[in-house]
Amino acid sequence: MSFFRAAQCFSTAIDTLMIPHPHGVTPHITRALIECNEAVDSIPVNKLDAEAAGWIEQLNVLLDYRHLTVPQGKGGLEVKAETLGETDQIQLSQLVKDLYDWCSEANRQGL
């Protein structure tokens, strides 16, 4: 099993987080969280090294919206995106980049 799909999702998340946000950052953060969620779902966790597993754990904390109230008509990741402060957004960006790099390298090596 490869990390190709995860790398694709993380790449899209990177692009989404980097573009200008003239109408607010929340829709872009939401899209990035959706991509990250899909990436995490596609990763064979037993193939991760300790560093990548740690990044996934940190990312899962940022993706977790179970403690939030999700109003009807909204998705949990959308509500989560609304709650992320600047520090969390910076952490998200770094995790996405690190995981993209790791997954891309794993694909090159055939892990």
ABEGO torsion letter per residue (X at the ends): XBAAAAAAAAAAAAAAAABBBAAEAAAAAAAAAAAAAAAAAABBAAABBAAAAAAAAAAAAAABAAABBBBBGBBAAAAAAAABBAAAAAAAAAAAAAAAAAAAAAAAAGX
